[in-house]
Amino acid sequence: MTRRPDYLAANAGRRVPMPGFVLLVHPRGDGVATMRIGITVTKKVGNAVVRNRIKRRFRALSREILPDHGWPGADHVLIGREAALTSDYAGLREHLAKALTKSRNVAPGGNRSRPKR
């Protein structure tokens, strides 16, 4: 995903927080079964080198996990946290698979502690 409106639409989807990331899943409803991935890491996490390292880890995880556990026809957004850099790869893999499983049981827009803007 590269367009801001896609990320904003995904923000209204299902939200599953995990130690190294927050997963947002938003079914597009356009009849196309392709799964799309978006990755974002804020500047609060670190400098460009740190953010890019986290994004590379997430891209590798998504290539490995999404084909088996992802939602067909949905946008998946990973929002990186600082723990993603220090966590081992196997732990992140387990957390992503668990988050995708949990996302099927979370209500759309659920798990929000802050009001919508």
C-alpha angles and dihedrals in degrees: 000000000000106000123091094222089060091055092047091051090050089053088068091055133084115313124204117178118207131174096263101030148357116245120211118191120188122176107220098205093209096122094247113123097207118120117223127201129206124186126195133173120181125226089248088075095061147286125316094275092055094044093050092048090054091047091051090052091050093049091052091047093049092051089053102040109028099067090060104031106022128105114256111233095018139112115236119199124189116200108197125226129194092259090065090073097053099036118098117251095244091054092051090049091054092046092051093049090047092048092051090051092047092048090068090063099043119095116242109273089010130148093039120149095180127064122253116262 
